């Protein structure tokens, strides 16, 4: 998005990168398993994720403020992008030890 942002800067086009963590949606129900069949069940990490309405409010706020990037999430899913950016080795070790999806 940084490249696109630079390319359209003179055209008054705003590009917002949204980095979502776990958001309570039906995405897991609709995802396909290895056989191409709908999973049709919830994922623990998604069921315990951020409420959709709160996530949308944060996205709209980021747009209104003209931000370039926003991380949307609570707990580990909200912190993960920052940890990965500044401490990639630590992030890799932490995620290797957890069953969080």
Beta strands, then each sheet from edge to edge (+ up, - down):
strand 1: 17-20
strand 2: 69-72
sheet 1: 1+ 2+
end
